[in-house]
């Protein structure tokens, strides 16, 4: 329930300006790198879900944006994590 409330709150904040979705995706990617470095297993699933929905709800990605390529490189490295975490990112990718 807490994750749903957090996701809804973020969606409300970023929906006010389309550019905010790109900022949100960047922040989620930086947090994902941090989680990977610290091996913080508790944050893996929530970050994957937040990223997934932020990308789905983003109205557009500017031409030439490399955010999705960055995401693929960040999340690809999670495929070496143990099950079930690697499964989450296999599905995400």
mmCIF file of the C-alpha atoms, coordinates in Angstrom:
data_MODEL
# 
_entry.id   MODEL 
# 
loop_
_atom_site.group_PDB 
_atom_site.id 
_atom_site.type_symbol 
_atom_site.label_atom_id 
_atom_site.label_alt_id 
_atom_site.label_comp_id 
_atom_site.label_asym_id 
_atom_site.label_entity_id 
_atom_site.label_seq_id 
_atom_site.pdbx_PDB_ins_code 
_atom_site.Cartn_x 
_atom_site.Cartn_y 
_atom_site.Cartn_z 
_atom_site.occupancy 
_atom_site.B_iso_or_equiv 
_atom_site.pdbx_formal_charge 
_atom_site.auth_seq_id 
_atom_site.auth_comp_id 
_atom_site.auth_asym_id 
_atom_site.auth_atom_id 
_atom_site.pdbx_PDB_model_num 
ATOM 1  C CA . UNK A 1 1  ? 0.000  0.000   0.000   1.00 0.00 ? 1  UNK A CA 1 
ATOM 2  C CA . UNK A 1 2  ? 2.877  2.333   0.806   1.00 0.00 ? 2  UNK A CA 1 
ATOM 3  C CA . UNK A 1 3  ? 4.454  1.793   -2.599  1.00 0.00 ? 3  UNK A CA 1 
ATOM 4  C CA . UNK A 1 4  ? 1.149  2.562   -4.330  1.00 0.00 ? 4  UNK A CA 1 
ATOM 5  C CA . UNK A 1 5  ? 0.792  5.773   -2.343  1.00 0.00 ? 5  UNK A CA 1 
ATOM 6  C CA . UNK A 1 6  ? 4.378  6.804   -3.129  1.00 0.00 ? 6  UNK A CA 1 
ATOM 7  C CA . UNK A 1 7  ? 3.887  6.031   -6.811  1.00 0.00 ? 7  UNK A CA 1 
ATOM 8  C CA . UNK A 1 8  ? 0.629  7.983   -6.896  1.00 0.00 ? 8  UNK A CA 1 
ATOM 9  C CA . UNK A 1 9  ? 2.240  10.954  -5.129  1.00 0.00 ? 9  UNK A CA 1 
ATOM 10 C CA . UNK A 1 10 ? 5.138  10.993  -7.579  1.00 0.00 ? 10 UNK A CA 1 
ATOM 11 C CA . UNK A 1 11 ? 2.774  10.710  -10.508 1.00 0.00 ? 11 UNK A CA 1 
ATOM 12 C CA . UNK A 1 12 ? 0.750  13.675  -9.256  1.00 0.00 ? 12 UNK A CA 1 
ATOM 13 C CA . UNK A 1 13 ? 3.890  15.778  -8.871  1.00 0.00 ? 13 UNK A CA 1 
ATOM 14 C CA . UNK A 1 14 ? 5.400  14.991  -12.233 1.00 0.00 ? 14 UNK A CA 1 
ATOM 15 C CA . UNK A 1 15 ? 2.145  15.106  -14.213 1.00 0.00 ? 15 UNK A CA 1 
ATOM 16 C CA . UNK A 1 16 ? 2.052  18.873  -13.789 1.00 0.00 ? 16 UNK A CA 1 
ATOM 17 C CA . UNK A 1 17 ? 4.880  19.256  -16.305 1.00 0.00 ? 17 UNK A CA 1 
ATOM 18 C CA . UNK A 1 18 ? 5.864  16.700  -18.945 1.00 0.00 ? 18 UNK A CA 1 
ATOM 19 C CA . UNK A 1 19 ? 9.572  17.442  -18.440 1.00 0.00 ? 19 UNK A CA 1 
ATOM 20 C CA . UNK A 1 20 ? 9.308  16.230  -14.862 1.00 0.00 ? 20 UNK A CA 1 
ATOM 21 C CA . UNK A 1 21 ? 8.985  12.631  -16.034 1.00 0.00 ? 21 UNK A CA 1 
ATOM 22 C CA . UNK A 1 22 ? 12.465 12.817  -17.541 1.00 0.00 ? 22 UNK A CA 1 
ATOM 23 C CA . UNK A 1 23 ? 13.837 14.210  -14.294 1.00 0.00 ? 23 UNK A CA 1 
ATOM 24 C CA . UNK A 1 24 ? 12.122 11.421  -12.371 1.00 0.00 ? 24 UNK A CA 1 
ATOM 25 C CA . UNK A 1 25 ? 13.604 8.758   -14.655 1.00 0.00 ? 25 UNK A CA 1 
ATOM 26 C CA . UNK A 1 26 ? 17.079 10.276  -14.180 1.00 0.00 ? 26 UNK A CA 1 
ATOM 27 C CA . UNK A 1 27 ? 16.675 10.273  -10.400 1.00 0.00 ? 27 UNK A CA 1 
ATOM 28 C CA . UNK A 1 28 ? 15.477 6.673   -10.379 1.00 0.00 ? 28 UNK A CA 1 
ATOM 29 C CA . UNK A 1 29 ? 18.490 5.644   -12.484 1.00 0.00 ? 29 UNK A CA 1 
ATOM 30 C CA . UNK A 1 30 ? 20.921 7.362   -10.134 1.00 0.00 ? 30 UNK A CA 1 
ATOM 31 C CA . UNK A 1 31 ? 19.270 5.676   -7.157  1.00 0.00 ? 31 UNK A CA 1 
ATOM 32 C CA . UNK A 1 32 ? 19.445 2.315   -8.958  1.00 0.00 ? 32 UNK A CA 1 
ATOM 33 C CA . UNK A 1 33 ? 23.211 2.754   -9.399  1.00 0.00 ? 33 UNK A CA 1 
ATOM 34 C CA . UNK A 1 34 ? 23.510 3.522   -5.693  1.00 0.00 ? 34 UNK A CA 1 
ATOM 35 C CA . UNK A 1 35 ? 21.416 0.473   -4.771  1.00 0.00 ? 35 UNK A CA 1 
ATOM 36 C CA . UNK A 1 36 ? 23.606 -1.702  -6.942  1.00 0.00 ? 36 UNK A CA 1 
ATOM 37 C CA . UNK A 1 37 ? 26.795 -0.416  -5.335  1.00 0.00 ? 37 UNK A CA 1 
ATOM 38 C CA . UNK A 1 38 ? 25.415 -0.985  -1.834  1.00 0.00 ? 38 UNK A CA 1 
ATOM 39 C CA . UNK A 1 39 ? 23.651 -4.282  -2.717  1.00 0.00 ? 39 UNK A CA 1 
ATOM 40 C CA . UNK A 1 40 ? 20.514 -2.940  -1.048  1.00 0.00 ? 40 UNK A CA 1 
ATOM 41 C CA . UNK A 1 41 ? 18.077 -5.718  -1.911  1.00 0.00 ? 41 UNK A CA 1 
ATOM 42 C CA . UNK A 1 42 ? 15.091 -4.030  -0.234  1.00 0.00 ? 42 UNK A CA 1 
ATOM 43 C CA . UNK A 1 43 ? 14.983 -1.230  -2.801  1.00 0.00 ? 43 UNK A CA 1 
ATOM 44 C CA . UNK A 1 44 ? 15.363 -3.280  -5.964  1.00 0.00 ? 44 UNK A CA 1 
ATOM 45 C CA . UNK A 1 45 ? 11.711 -4.071  -6.614  1.00 0.00 ? 45 UNK A CA 1 
ATOM 46 C CA . UNK A 1 46 ? 10.275 -0.648  -5.698  1.00 0.00 ? 46 UNK A CA 1 
ATOM 47 C CA . UNK A 1 47 ? 12.802 1.106   -7.928  1.00 0.00 ? 47 UNK A CA 1 
ATOM 48 C CA . UNK A 1 48 ? 12.074 -1.225  -10.821 1.00 0.00 ? 48 UNK A CA 1 
ATOM 49 C CA . UNK A 1 49 ? 8.350  -0.554  -10.510 1.00 0.00 ? 49 UNK A CA 1 
ATOM 50 C CA . UNK A 1 50 ? 8.809  3.198   -10.205 1.00 0.00 ? 50 UNK A CA 1 
ATOM 51 C CA . UNK A 1 51 ? 11.048 3.242   -13.261 1.00 0.00 ? 51 UNK A CA 1 
ATOM 52 C CA . UNK A 1 52 ? 8.622  1.100   -15.247 1.00 0.00 ? 52 UNK A CA 1 
ATOM 53 C CA . UNK A 1 53 ? 5.658  3.352   -14.532 1.00 0.00 ? 53 UNK A CA 1 
ATOM 54 C CA . UNK A 1 54 ? 7.619  6.578   -14.949 1.00 0.00 ? 54 UNK A CA 1 
ATOM 55 C CA . UNK A 1 55 ? 8.626  5.477   -18.451 1.00 0.00 ? 55 UNK A CA 1 
ATOM 56 C CA . UNK A 1 56 ? 5.099  4.320   -19.303 1.00 0.00 ? 56 UNK A CA 1 
ATOM 57 C CA . UNK A 1 57 ? 3.526  7.581   -18.193 1.00 0.00 ? 57 UNK A CA 1 
ATOM 58 C CA . UNK A 1 58 ? 6.139  9.841   -19.759 1.00 0.00 ? 58 UNK A CA 1 
ATOM 59 C CA . UNK A 1 59 ? 4.353  11.645  -22.581 1.00 0.00 ? 59 UNK A CA 1 
ATOM 60 C CA . UNK A 1 60 ? 7.502  11.713  -24.712 1.00 0.00 ? 60 UNK A CA 1 
ATOM 61 C CA . UNK A 1 61 ? 11.247 11.331  -24.750 1.00 0.00 ? 61 UNK A CA 1 
ATOM 62 C CA . UNK A 1 62 ? 13.040 14.038  -26.690 1.00 0.00 ? 62 UNK A CA 1 
ATOM 63 C CA . UNK A 1 63 ? 14.825 12.963  -29.862 1.00 0.00 ? 63 UNK A CA 1 
ATOM 64 C CA . UNK A 1 64 ? 18.429 12.195  -29.054 1.00 0.00 ? 64 UNK A CA 1 
ATOM 65 C CA . UNK A 1 65 ? 17.678 11.433  -25.414 1.00 0.00 ? 65 UNK A CA 1 
ATOM 66 C CA . UNK A 1 66 ? 19.922 8.687   -24.128 1.00 0.00 ? 66 UNK A CA 1 
ATOM 67 C CA . UNK A 1 67 ? 17.918 7.986   -20.969 1.00 0.00 ? 67 UNK A CA 1 
ATOM 68 C CA . UNK A 1 68 ? 16.624 4.635   -22.148 1.00 0.00 ? 68 UNK A CA 1 
ATOM 69 C CA . UNK A 1 69 ? 20.102 3.558   -23.244 1.00 0.00 ? 69 UNK A CA 1 
ATOM 70 C CA . UNK A 1 70 ? 21.439 4.564   -19.818 1.00 0.00 ? 70 UNK A CA 1 
ATOM 71 C CA . UNK A 1 71 ? 18.631 2.612   -18.189 1.00 0.00 ? 71 UNK A CA 1 
ATOM 72 C CA . UNK A 1 72 ? 19.433 -0.472  -20.225 1.00 0.00 ? 72 UNK A CA 1 
ATOM 73 C CA . UNK A 1 73 ? 23.092 -0.308  -19.208 1.00 0.00 ? 73 UNK A CA 1 
ATOM 74 C CA . UNK A 1 74 ? 22.256 0.240   -15.522 1.00 0.00 ? 74 UNK A CA 1 
ATOM 75 C CA . UNK A 1 75 ? 19.594 -2.428  -15.318 1.00 0.00 ? 75 UNK A CA 1 
ATOM 76 C CA . UNK A 1 76 ? 21.511 -4.923  -17.436 1.00 0.00 ? 76 UNK A CA 1 
ATOM 77 C CA . UNK A 1 77 ? 24.084 -5.210  -14.653 1.00 0.00 ? 77 UNK A CA 1 
ATOM 78 C CA . UNK A 1 78 ? 21.323 -6.330  -12.252 1.00 0.00 ? 78 UNK A CA 1 
ATOM 79 C CA . UNK A 1 79 ? 20.940 -9.504  -14.310 1.00 0.00 ? 79 UNK A CA 1 
ATOM 80 C CA . UNK A 1 80 ? 23.911 -10.935 -12.399 1.00 0.00 ? 80 UNK A CA 1 
ATOM 81 C CA . UNK A 1 81 ? 22.087 -10.583 -9.075  1.00 0.00 ? 81 UNK A CA 1 
ATOM 82 C CA . UNK A 1 82 ? 20.567 -13.666 -7.429  1.00 0.00 ? 82 UNK A CA 1 
ATOM 83 C CA . UNK A 1 83 ? 17.021 -14.864 -8.093  1.00 0.00 ? 83 UNK A CA 1 
ATOM 84 C CA . UNK A 1 84 ? 14.393 -13.318 -7.754  1.00 0.00 ? 84 UNK A CA 1 
ATOM 85 C CA . UNK A 1 85 ? 16.093 -9.941  -8.299  1.00 0.00 ? 85 UNK A CA 1 
ATOM 86 C CA . UNK A 1 86 ? 17.567 -10.830 -11.657 1.00 0.00 ? 86 UNK A CA 1 
ATOM 87 C CA . UNK A 1 87 ? 14.117 -12.009 -12.774 1.00 0.00 ? 87 UNK A CA 1 
ATOM 88 C CA . UNK A 1 88 ? 12.653 -8.590  -12.016 1.00 0.00 ? 88 UNK A CA 1 
ATOM 89 C CA . UNK A 1 89 ? 15.143 -6.855  -14.273 1.00 0.00 ? 89 UNK A CA 1 
ATOM 90 C CA . UNK A 1 90 ? 14.953 -9.489  -16.998 1.00 0.00 ? 90 UNK A CA 1 
ATOM 91 C CA . UNK A 1 91 ? 11.235 -8.734  -17.166 1.00 0.00 ? 91 UNK A CA 1 
ATOM 92 C CA . UNK A 1 92 ? 11.859 -4.982  -17.034 1.00 0.00 ? 92 UNK A CA 1 
ATOM 93 C CA . UNK A 1 93 ? 14.388 -5.066  -19.844 1.00 0.00 ? 93 UNK A CA 1 
# 
